[in-house]
Amino acid sequence: MFNFKCVFYFIPSTGHCVPPARSGHRCVADSNNLYVFGGYNPDFEEAGGSENEDYPLFRELWRFHFATATWQLVRTEGYMPTELASMSAVLHGNNLLVFGGTGIPFGENNGNDVHVCNVHYKRWNLLNCRGKKPNKIYGQAMVIINGYLYVFGGTTGYLYSTDLHRLDLTTREWTHLKPNNAPSDLPEERYRHELAHDGQRIYILGGGTSWTSYPLDKIHAYNLETNYWEDIVTKPHEKIGYPAARRCHSCVQVKDEVFICGGYNGEVILSDLWKINLQTFQWTKLPAVMPEPAYFHCATVTPAGCMYVHGGVVNMSGNRRTGSLYKVWLVVPSLLEMTWEKLLKTFPYLAQLSTLQLLNLGLTHTLIQRLK
């Protein structure tokens, strides 16, 4: 009998090759793999020492294979971006889209290009776009809705933005959206926030500046149909109230539910996990707690509803980073997912069998693809 508990599980790697500890990186996932791109670590030894030509940044793409719990440094072709901290990343089909970000020194080496890596062919390409591109920024957030890439906020390192841009992924044309609101009705300028959407509205969750973090009792929402920013008043958890204000947190979405975890509120590093429903705007604090508080970490969710959290800054005084990987089921796993996890745990050497042997055991082609 499978007892579903919303709890974080530490994932030990079965191989010797693992990504060094880092922060400011981004990750995405499909059904088979977690992809981790970029990151930063000023500690010379932890960051890979002399082997890392881009120290203290990581100009690399890692892949974690779920079925075998192994990491692999992906050897790619083409031009990988050099802005490797606080960029934005989304997975669109088999394409990893990376926009913006900063290099060293922070704020003086920013980007505003869209780089695309096909994770199957392992090749980077620069997306040639028309129209006026956003400023060179980092710490912005982005989301894809109906074939459009929306980018909001970010910083140059000196100025914080409330700009909203849209890229048509078919025509590759940028548009600077100018909402109908008065300037005083726009969201506060910010970076290291997160975005969610329901198809009609884009919601901003948290974020801030180097001196402040924005609360979550009220959420700004951009209405795609009316071209207005709206203020959404959310409902607090019955006994606990609202989540703490935060920036540099992570956020994933499963249908109408949005989950945030960790982050920094200007005083302490957070380790909590919260959920908000985009139909009722009700906040719920989940029982799962991150094994160690972290900010500037990354998180993503699989199509089946399992969230993976990697890396981040875990100690304020020592500025220490981690390379730990955790997972937490945000929904009750399907019978297929429960059976698949049990099978992999019971028979860890399945991946070493041939396709014919696996077919003879009764595995479907889809499951065999996950193994291989």
C-alpha positions as a Python dict, from the first residue, in 0.01 Angstrom:
ca = {
    (1, 'M'): (0, 0, 0),
    (2, 'F'): (135, 343, -100),
    (3, 'N'): (91, 617, 158),
    (4, 'F'): (114, 959, -4),
    (5, 'K'): (302, 1212, 203),
    (6, 'C'): (397, 1558, 90),
    (7, 'V'): (760, 1534, 202),
    (8, 'F'): (1098, 1620, 53),
    (9, 'Y'): (1323, 1324, -29),
    (10, 'F'): (1697, 1358, -70),
    (11, 'I'): (1814, 1197, -395),
    (12, 'P'): (2160, 1037, -374),
    (13, 'S'): (2336, 1007, -707),
    (14, 'T'): (2447, 660, -817),
    (15, 'G'): (2744, 790, -1017),
    (16, 'H'): (3069, 971, -939),
    (17, 'C'): (2998, 1265, -1170),
    (18, 'V'): (2783, 1531, -1000),
    (19, 'P'): (2743, 1908, -1047),
    (20, 'P'): (2944, 2117, -797),
    (21, 'A'): (2747, 2328, -548),
    (22, 'R'): (2603, 2644, -706),
    (23, 'S'): (2344, 2920, -692),
    (24, 'G'): (2171, 3145, -945),
    (25, 'H'): (2123, 2856, -1188),
    (26, 'R'): (1800, 2739, -1353),
    (27, 'C'): (1647, 2398, -1418),
    (28, 'V'): (1373, 2242, -1632),
    (29, 'A'): (1239, 1889, -1661),
    (30, 'D'): (1055, 1651, -1891),
    (31, 'S'): (931, 1303, -1803),
    (32, 'N'): (1277, 1149, -1825),
    (33, 'N'): (1535, 1407, -1720),
    (34, 'L'): (1614, 1712, -1514),
    (35, 'Y'): (1832, 1971, -1690),
    (36, 'V'): (2040, 2217, -1486),
    (37, 'F'): (2201, 2516, -1659),
    (38, 'G'): (2458, 2768, -1540),
    (39, 'G'): (2517, 2886, -1186),
    (40, 'Y'): (2769, 3059, -965),
    (41, 'N'): (2999, 2968, -679),
    (42, 'P'): (3275, 3202, -553),
    (43, 'D'): (3438, 2924, -348),
    (44, 'F'): (3730, 2819, -568),
    (45, 'E'): (3758, 2459, -453),
    (46, 'E'): (3385, 2387, -453),
    (47, 'A'): (3348, 2551, -793),
    (48, 'G'): (3580, 2300, -957),
    (49, 'G'): (3911, 2482, -917),
    (50, 'S'): (4133, 2530, -1219),
    (51, 'E'): (3924, 2293, -1433),
    (52, 'N'): (3650, 2555, -1454),
    (53, 'E'): (3758, 2812, -1714),
    (54, 'D'): (3458, 3034, -1637),
    (55, 'Y'): (3518, 3052, -1260),
    (56, 'P'): (3325, 3157, -1058),
    (57, 'L'): (3048, 3076, -1310),
    (58, 'F'): (2951, 2740, -1457),
    (59, 'R'): (2915, 2749, -1834),
    (60, 'E'): (2765, 2403, -1853),
    (61, 'L'): (2447, 2200, -1895),
    (62, 'W'): (2387, 1900, -1667),
    (63, 'R'): (2131, 1625, -1707),
    (64, 'F'): (1996, 1410, -1424),
    (65, 'H'): (1838, 1089, -1548),
    (66, 'F'): (1546, 1002, -1321),
    (67, 'A'): (1532, 628, -1389),
    (68, 'T'): (1900, 560, -1307),
    (69, 'A'): (1958, 855, -1067),
    (70, 'T'): (2275, 950, -1254),
    (71, 'W'): (2415, 1291, -1352),
    (72, 'Q'): (2580, 1359, -1685),
    (73, 'L'): (2759, 1671, -1807),
    (74, 'V'): (2598, 1723, -2148),
    (75, 'R'): (2845, 1790, -2429),
    (76, 'T'): (2674, 2041, -2655),
    (77, 'E'): (2760, 2206, -2985),
    (78, 'G'): (2703, 2566, -3084),
    (79, 'Y'): (2741, 2881, -2876),
    (80, 'M'): (2637, 2843, -2515),
    (81, 'P'): (2548, 3173, -2345),
    (82, 'T'): (2802, 3335, -2113),
    (83, 'E'): (2542, 3507, -1892),
    (84, 'L'): (2520, 3225, -1640),
    (85, 'A'): (2355, 3367, -1329),
    (86, 'S'): (1991, 3473, -1273),
    (87, 'M'): (1890, 3410, -1633),
    (88, 'S'): (1545, 3272, -1718),
    (89, 'A'): (1489, 2925, -1862),
    (90, 'V'): (1185, 2733, -1988),
    (91, 'L'): (1142, 2405, -2174),
    (92, 'H'): (933, 2438, -2490),
    (93, 'G'): (892, 2095, -2645),
    (94, 'N'): (1248, 1963, -2672),
    (95, 'N'): (1393, 2314, -2673),
    (96, 'L'): (1552, 2479, -2371),
    (97, 'L'): (1501, 2856, -2405),
    (98, 'V'): (1740, 3076, -2205),
    (99, 'F'): (1702, 3453, -2187),
    (100, 'G'): (1899, 3729, -2016),
    (101, 'G'): (2119, 3671, -1713),
    (102, 'T'): (2447, 3820, -1602),
    (103, 'G'): (2813, 3731, -1604),
    (104, 'I'): (3104, 3862, -1399),
    (105, 'P'): (3111, 4132, -1276),
    (106, 'F'): (2739, 4115, -1195),
    (107, 'G'): (2544, 4400, -1350),
    (108, 'E'): (2816, 4489, -1599),
    (109, 'N'): (2795, 4186, -1828),
    (110, 'N'): (2423, 4125, -1884),
    (111, 'G'): (2241, 3967, -2176),
    (112, 'N'): (1919, 4014, -2371),
    (113, 'D'): (1944, 3737, -2630),
    (114, 'V'): (1736, 3421, -2651),
    (115, 'H'): (1954, 3111, -2672),
    (116, 'V'): (1794, 2779, -2764),
    (117, 'C'): (1935, 2433, -2694),
    (118, 'N'): (1761, 2130, -2838),
    (119, 'V'): (1808, 1876, -2559),
    (120, 'H'): (1782, 1582, -2800),
    (121, 'Y'): (2032, 1708, -3057),
    (122, 'K'): (2241, 1887, -2790),
    (123, 'R'): (2301, 2194, -2998),
    (124, 'W'): (2279, 2563, -2905),
    (125, 'N'): (2146, 2827, -3144),
    (126, 'L'): (2092, 3199, -3109),
    (127, 'L'): (1733, 3293, -3188),
    (128, 'N'): (1742, 3572, -3445),
    (129, 'C'): (1465, 3809, -3338),
    (130, 'R'): (1303, 4119, -3484),
    (131, 'G'): (1170, 4421, -3301),
    (132, 'K'): (1319, 4603, -3006),
    (133, 'K'): (1465, 4360, -2757),
    (134, 'P'): (1429, 4409, -2380),
    (135, 'N'): (1717, 4580, -2203),
    (136, 'K'): (2014, 4368, -2096),
    (137, 'I'): (1888, 4238, -1762),
    (138, 'Y'): (1902, 3957, -1510),
    (139, 'G'): (1671, 3828, -1239),
    (140, 'Q'): (1368, 3865, -1467),
    (141, 'A'): (1098, 3596, -1493),
    (142, 'M'): (933, 3451, -1801),
    (143, 'V'): (652, 3223, -1906),
    (144, 'I'): (515, 3081, -2233),
    (145, 'I'): (142, 3124, -2309),
    (146, 'N'): (-14, 3021, -2641),
    (147, 'G'): (307, 3048, -2840),
    (148, 'Y'): (420, 3377, -2684),
    (149, 'L'): (710, 3421, -2445),
    (150, 'Y'): (640, 3687, -2181),
    (151, 'V'): (925, 3847, -1986),
    (152, 'F'): (867, 4068, -1683),
    (153, 'G'): (1093, 4271, -1454),
    (154, 'G'): (1460, 4219, -1384),
    (155, 'T'): (1750, 4450, -1312),
    (156, 'T'): (2048, 4598, -1490),
    (157, 'G'): (2236, 4574, -1161),
    (158, 'Y'): (2157, 4939, -1089),
    (159, 'L'): (1797, 4993, -1201),
    (160, 'Y'): (1503, 4761, -1138),
    (161, 'S'): (1237, 4715, -1403),
    (162, 'T'): (860, 4685, -1429),
    (163, 'D'): (875, 4632, -1807),
    (164, 'L'): (671, 4361, -1976),
    (165, 'H'): (785, 4223, -2310),
    (166, 'R'): (636, 3960, -2540),
    (167, 'L'): (816, 3748, -2799),
    (168, 'D'): (609, 3579, -3070),
    (169, 'L'): (783, 3240, -3099),
    (170, 'T'): (645, 3192, -3451),
    (171, 'T'): (746, 3525, -3608),
    (172, 'R'): (1030, 3583, -3356),
    (173, 'E'): (927, 3944, -3308),
    (174, 'W'): (962, 4127, -2977),
    (175, 'T'): (690, 4366, -2858),
    (176, 'H'): (719, 4600, -2560),
    (177, 'L'): (376, 4581, -2399),
    (178, 'K'): (253, 4910, -2255),
    (179, 'P'): (-39, 4849, -2016),
    (180, 'N'): (-326, 5099, -1999),
    (181, 'N'): (-270, 5165, -1628),
    (182, 'A'): (-150, 5496, -1493),
    (183, 'P'): (222, 5479, -1396),
    (184, 'S'): (125, 5481, -1027),
    (185, 'D'): (-82, 5163, -1077),
    (186, 'L'): (201, 4949, -1214),
    (187, 'P'): (363, 4673, -1003),
    (188, 'E'): (667, 4772, -801),
    (189, 'E'): (998, 4733, -986),
    (190, 'R'): (1166, 4407, -892),
    (191, 'Y'): (1391, 4114, -969),
    (192, 'R'): (1414, 3746, -863),
    (193, 'H'): (1035, 3711, -861),
    (194, 'E'): (842, 3424, -1024),
    (195, 'L'): (549, 3405, -1266),
    (196, 'A'): (240, 3187, -1300),
    (197, 'H'): (-55, 3206, -1539),
    (198, 'D'): (-406, 3077, -1604),
    (199, 'G'): (-416, 3151, -1977),
    (200, 'Q'): (-582, 3490, -1923),
    (201, 'R'): (-366, 3648, -1654),
    (202, 'I'): (3, 3647, -1564),
    (203, 'Y'): (61, 3653, -1188),
    (204, 'I'): (374, 3792, -1018),
    (205, 'L'): (483, 3611, -703),
    (206, 'G'): (722, 3788, -469),
    (207, 'G'): (1059, 3926, -572),
    (208, 'G'): (1216, 4251, -462),
    (209, 'T'): (1532, 4457, -478),
    (210, 'S'): (1863, 4430, -297),
    (211, 'W'): (1704, 4605, 2),
    (212, 'T'): (1344, 4477, 9),
    (213, 'S'): (1119, 4173, -50),
    (214, 'Y'): (757, 4205, -161),
    (215, 'P'): (469, 4044, 32),
    (216, 'L'): (230, 3780, -101),
    (217, 'D'): (-100, 3890, 53),
    (218, 'K'): (-169, 4085, -266),
    (219, 'I'): (-60, 3966, -611),
    (220, 'H'): (-25, 4175, -926),
    (221, 'A'): (-183, 4017, -1233),
    (222, 'Y'): (-152, 4127, -1596),
    (223, 'N'): (-473, 4069, -1792),
    (224, 'L'): (-383, 3960, -2144),
    (225, 'E'): (-728, 4051, -2278),
    (226, 'T'): (-768, 4401, -2132),
    (227, 'N'): (-398, 4504, -2123),
    (228, 'Y'): (-439, 4615, -1759),
    (229, 'W'): (-252, 4528, -1443),
    (230, 'E'): (-492, 4416, -1170),
    (231, 'D'): (-446, 4366, -796),
    (232, 'I'): (-558, 4030, -662),
    (233, 'V'): (-624, 4007, -289),
    (234, 'T'): (-538, 3655, -174),
    (235, 'K'): (-684, 3454, 114),
    (236, 'P'): (-461, 3362, 409),
    (237, 'H'): (-409, 3017, 555),
    (238, 'E'): (-670, 2984, 829),
    (239, 'K'): (-428, 2953, 1122),
    (240, 'I'): (-90, 3065, 986),
    (241, 'G'): (-180, 3362, 770),
    (242, 'Y'): (18, 3451, 458),
    (243, 'P'): (355, 3324, 337),
    (244, 'A'): (644, 3548, 435),
    (245, 'A'): (756, 3807, 181),
    (246, 'R'): (1043, 3668, -25),
    (247, 'R'): (1274, 3696, -321),
    (248, 'C'): (1513, 3446, -483),
    (249, 'H'): (1261, 3168, -417),
    (250, 'S'): (1141, 2900, -658),
    (251, 'C'): (800, 2845, -812),
    (252, 'V'): (633, 2568, -1013),
    (253, 'Q'): (280, 2525, -1143),
    (254, 'V'): (55, 2218, -1171),
    (255, 'K'): (-268, 2310, -1351),
    (256, 'D'): (-446, 2573, -1135),
    (257, 'E'): (-214, 2533, -838),
    (258, 'V'): (112, 2722, -791),
    (259, 'F'): (380, 2615, -542),
    (260, 'I'): (657, 2832, -397),
    (261, 'C'): (939, 2719, -172),
    (262, 'G'): (1239, 2870, 1),
    (263, 'G'): (1376, 3215, -69),
    (264, 'Y'): (1504, 3506, 135),
    (265, 'N'): (1305, 3778, 311),
    (266, 'G'): (1593, 4011, 393),
    (267, 'E'): (1659, 3855, 733),
    (268, 'V'): (1635, 3477, 717),
    (269, 'I'): (1660, 3201, 457),
    (270, 'L'): (1327, 3022, 421),
    (271, 'S'): (1251, 2650, 394),
    (272, 'D'): (871, 2643, 369),
    (273, 'L'): (646, 2515, 89),
    (274, 'W'): (321, 2697, 6),
    (275, 'K'): (44, 2648, -246),
    (276, 'I'): (-198, 2900, -395),
    (277, 'N'): (-502, 2809, -604),
    (278, 'L'): (-548, 3041, -903),
    (279, 'Q'): (-927, 3002, -897),
    (280, 'T'): (-987, 3073, -528),
    (281, 'F'): (-658, 3257, -446),
    (282, 'Q'): (-644, 3058, -124),
    (283, 'W'): (-300, 3008, 32),
    (284, 'T'): (-223, 2670, 191),
    (285, 'K'): (93, 2587, 383),
    (286, 'L'): (203, 2234, 301),
    (287, 'P'): (360, 2004, 563),
    (288, 'A'): (676, 1946, 359),
    (289, 'V'): (982, 2145, 472),
    (290, 'M'): (1301, 2177, 268),
    (291, 'P'): (1582, 1972, 430),
    (292, 'E'): (1787, 2290, 452),
    (293, 'P'): (1669, 2649, 395),
    (294, 'A'): (1785, 2782, 57),
    (295, 'Y'): (1758, 3078, -177),
    (296, 'F'): (1896, 3137, -527),
    (297, 'H'): (1816, 2766, -574),
    (298, 'C'): (1621, 2627, -871),
    (299, 'A'): (1312, 2410, -895),
    (300, 'T'): (1102, 2253, -1168),
    (301, 'V'): (816, 2005, -1193),
    (302, 'T'): (774, 1697, -1411),
    (303, 'P'): (461, 1643, -1622),
    (304, 'A'): (356, 1384, -1359),
    (305, 'G'): (365, 1642, -1076),
    (306, 'C'): (695, 1572, -898),
    (307, 'M'): (898, 1882, -804),
    (308, 'Y'): (1278, 1870, -803),
    (309, 'V'): (1482, 2129, -610),
    (310, 'H'): (1856, 2175, -665),
    (311, 'G'): (2136, 2383, -514),
    (312, 'G'): (2118, 2732, -370),
    (313, 'V'): (2272, 2940, -93),
    (314, 'V'): (2210, 2769, 241),
    (315, 'N'): (2415, 2974, 486),
    (316, 'M'): (2412, 3351, 522),
    (317, 'S'): (2725, 3407, 729),
    (318, 'G'): (2943, 3163, 538),
    (319, 'N'): (2771, 3227, 204),
    (320, 'R'): (2778, 2847, 159),
    (321, 'R'): (2616, 2681, -141),
    (322, 'T'): (2488, 2328, -183),
    (323, 'G'): (2468, 2080, -468),
    (324, 'S'): (2195, 1872, -305),
    (325, 'L'): (1898, 1745, -506),
    (326, 'Y'): (1557, 1682, -350),
    (327, 'K'): (1217, 1584, -479),
    (328, 'V'): (862, 1616, -345),
    (329, 'W'): (538, 1493, -499),
    (330, 'L'): (296, 1785, -524),
    (331, 'V'): (4, 1565, -629),
    (332, 'V'): (-90, 1208, -551),
    (333, 'P'): (118, 1012, -805),
    (334, 'S'): (-69, 807, -1064),
    (335, 'L'): (-73, 429, -1027),
    (336, 'L'): (176, 412, -1315),
    (337, 'E'): (420, 648, -1140),
    (338, 'M'): (389, 464, -808),
    (339, 'T'): (450, 129, -976),
    (340, 'W'): (740, 268, -1179),
    (341, 'E'): (915, 406, -869),
    (342, 'K'): (868, 75, -688),
    (343, 'L'): (1002, -119, -987),
    (344, 'L'): (1315, 96, -1015),
    (345, 'K'): (1381, 66, -643),
    (346, 'T'): (1337, -312, -643),
    (347, 'F'): (1534, -375, -966),
    (348, 'P'): (1801, -102, -989),
    (349, 'Y'): (1980, -273, -1279),
    (350, 'L'): (1691, -259, -1524),
    (351, 'A'): (1869, 1, -1738),
    (352, 'Q'): (2147, -247, -1812),
    (353, 'L'): (1909, -485, -1989),
    (354, 'S'): (1858, -474, -2364),
    (355, 'T'): (1541, -338, -2520),
    (356, 'L'): (1438, -691, -2621),
    (357, 'Q'): (1486, -818, -2267),
    (358, 'L'): (1280, -530, -2130),
    (359, 'L'): (1002, -595, -2381),
    (360, 'N'): (1000, -961, -2281),
    (361, 'L'): (958, -850, -1919),
    (362, 'G'): (642, -667, -2020),
    (363, 'L'): (767, -305, -2019),
    (364, 'T'): (605, -70, -2268),
    (365, 'H'): (804, 126, -2524),
    (366, 'T'): (730, 447, -2330),
    (367, 'L'): (881, 307, -2010),
    (368, 'I'): (1179, 168, -2199),
    (369, 'Q'): (1240, 518, -2337),
    (370, 'R'): (1253, 644, -1979),
    (371, 'L'): (1521, 390, -1899),
    (372, 'K'): (1734, 449, -2204),
}
